[in-house]
């Protein structure tokens, strides 16, 4: 079945064209997506909350504006969904956790506010690993999201609901958050484009923090141009986020089709180690040949700090988790226990009943890394190693424009695969977490298939140089035209 | 790591853990401790200073800004008294 003909499977740019030419109404697009949700959601489980009434009302409003020849914004009439850790005023924001099963934020995250002001139509909130801790969306308190390419496989995580929703035709695009690969890894497993933005480019105001120095918000889309368009809408300085960087506004669509002639592409040998499957290795190395044919220069390099990435990421992220999650005490919001005798037991019971086991594990580990006896030995060492990792990237970027690697070592794993082992963890997250430690942008683009499952390649770029990443990804996407093979 | 230390960390983290949780966390921390040994290869050189962000400390002017609506903020609390959060 060629789903491209279906309204619910149109890209953002296709929707915009059709609306502009008045071939279709915003309400028809939204209804097509809602019908699609009705027919596949019980198999895929992408959503925690579906905001049907809000979507219909907004679509009617967009249609009215079109009829009156008023401006509708760059995303006017485009159906979207938002990861459930991004605050949406008056709409449940649960983070996939029992802890927040009754939490409706009193304000909007800046990214959501920006998408709404550009005319985006909210379809709902997507499922995720509990508080974004996981790589398969299986730690969600609510449901397991399935991979639309094969419902026996995981969609990846933690933004698994966001990826599955786009892959299954349940939204034209979604937002995810990426702390150690949580946008790119599910995008890779679901055959989509997923962009982790430079730390400081997109406001984190209203993103419920996991690890504050690593978290970034970005789009999951059907193609590279759509990712650039959404980035145009969400990027920019925000005084409400103390880590937002004030830079001149960039148009990420401008020059996106300029090609890669003369672009210098680094291929780090450490990213093609024994844990990467032969098929993934072969597919990603084949992309280097495509880049060469397009006029880029590709050379093997070494990123020798790669072996420290998982240990450093573990310590830094868990340390920050243990601090951030101290805020959940059952008093101002979140799950409140009735099983207590004093304030100490009130806080302990509320936290212990509200958090799932993955969250508890990471809080425990983070508390351990930061405890008096261990701080110097582990946290300080990891913080220092993080600087070495950043310096290692800077060194490569002094001679190259982008870095090409696999996104994940494998295609999507079976649901229920034990992810406790160090090797499985590395296979799922080992090739994506370095960009978060270095604060630099990275995206995953579909590059091939193995037994009907998508393979993604990762492009990593200089800080704030999303433009080059998107241009390279676009050139590749145009050259191989994988869009012709679509999920059912 | 011994169980007493797990109890000590759980107390710091304000978590009540059952025996099954504790055993699984003990295994998890032990495995992590093995995995982070690789960082022993690194000696900290205080002369190397690179930063992961261009960010600088930001102080805002000490001016009263529009704040949130009290009713909206209290709506998520399990219990309240007047305009206060109530514990218990």
Boltz contact constraints between the chains, C-beta under 6 A:
constraints:
  - contact:
      token1: [A, 103]
      token2: [B, 76]
      max_distance: 6.0
  - contact:
      token1: [A, 106]
      token2: [B, 68]
      max_distance: 6.0
  - contact:
      token1: [A, 106]
      token2: [B, 72]
      max_distance: 6.0
  - contact:
      token1: [A, 106]
      token2: [B, 73]
      max_distance: 6.0
  - contact:
      token1: [A, 199]
      token2: [B, 53]
      max_distance: 6.0
  - contact:
      token1: [A, 200]
      token2: [B, 53]
      max_distance: 6.0
  - contact:
      token1: [A, 242]
      token2: [B, 58]
      max_distance: 6.0
  - contact:
      token1: [A, 243]
      token2: [B, 55]
      max_distance: 6.0
  - contact:
      token1: [A, 245]
      token2: [B, 54]
      max_distance: 6.0
  - contact:
      token1: [A, 311]
      token2: [B, 35]
      max_distance: 6.0
  - contact:
      token1: [A, 311]
      token2: [B, 36]
      max_distance: 6.0
  - contact:
      token1: [A, 311]
      token2: [B, 38]
      max_distance: 6.0
  - contact:
      token1: [A, 311]
      token2: [B, 39]
      max_distance: 6.0
  - contact:
      token1: [A, 331]
      token2: [B, 85]
      max_distance: 6.0
  - contact:
      token1: [A, 331]
      token2: [B, 87]
      max_distance: 6.0
  - contact:
      token1: [A, 332]
      token2: [B, 77]
      max_distance: 6.0
  - contact:
      token1: [A, 332]
      token2: [B, 85]
      max_distance: 6.0
  - contact:
      token1: [A, 333]
      token2: [B, 76]
      max_distance: 6.0
  - contact:
      token1: [A, 336]
      token2: [B, 78]
      max_distance: 6.0
  - contact:
      token1: [A, 347]
      token2: [B, 14]
      max_distance: 6.0
  - contact:
      token1: [A, 348]
      token2: [B, 14]
      max_distance: 6.0
  - contact:
      token1: [A, 348]
      token2: [B, 16]
      max_distance: 6.0
  - contact:
      token1: [A, 351]
      token2: [B, 14]
      max_distance: 6.0
  - contact:
      token1: [A, 351]
      token2: [B, 15]
      max_distance: 6.0
  - contact:
      token1: [A, 352]
      token2: [B, 15]
      max_distance: 6.0
  - contact:
      token1: [A, 352]
      token2: [B, 16]
      max_distance: 6.0
  - contact:
      token1: [A, 360]
      token2: [B, 15]
      max_distance: 6.0
  - contact:
      token1: [A, 361]
      token2: [B, 25]
      max_distance: 6.0
  - contact:
      token1: [A, 361]
      token2: [B, 28]
      max_distance: 6.0
  - contact:
      token1: [A, 363]
      token2: [B, 13]
      max_distance: 6.0
  - contact:
      token1: [A, 364]
      token2: [B, 9]
      max_distance: 6.0
  - contact:
      token1: [A, 364]
      token2: [B, 13]
      max_distance: 6.0
  - contact:
      token1: [A, 364]
      token2: [B, 25]
      max_distance: 6.0
  - contact:
      token1: [A, 365]
      token2: [B, 29]
      max_distance: 6.0
  - contact:
      token1: [A, 367]
      token2: [B, 9]
      max_distance: 6.0
  - contact:
      token1: [A, 367]
      token2: [B, 12]
      max_distance: 6.0
  - contact:
      token1: [A, 367]
      token2: [B, 13]
      max_distance: 6.0
  - contact:
      token1: [A, 368]
      token2: [B, 9]
      max_distance: 6.0
  - contact:
      token1: [A, 381]
      token2: [B, 39]
      max_distance: 6.0
  - contact:
      token1: [A, 384]
      token2: [B, 44]
      max_distance: 6.0
  - contact:
      token1: [A, 385]
      token2: [B, 39]
      max_distance: 6.0
  - contact:
      token1: [A, 385]
      token2: [B, 42]
      max_distance: 6.0
  - contact:
      token1: [A, 387]
      token2: [B, 50]
      max_distance: 6.0
  - contact:
      token1: [A, 390]
      token2: [B, 50]
      max_distance: 6.0
  - contact:
      token1: [A, 390]
      token2: [B, 52]
      max_distance: 6.0
  - contact:
      token1: [A, 391]
      token2: [B, 50]
      max_distance: 6.0
  - contact:
      token1: [A, 422]
      token2: [B, 35]
      max_distance: 6.0
  - contact:
      token1: [A, 439]
      token2: [B, 52]
      max_distance: 6.0
  - contact:
      token1: [A, 439]
      token2: [B, 53]
      max_distance: 6.0
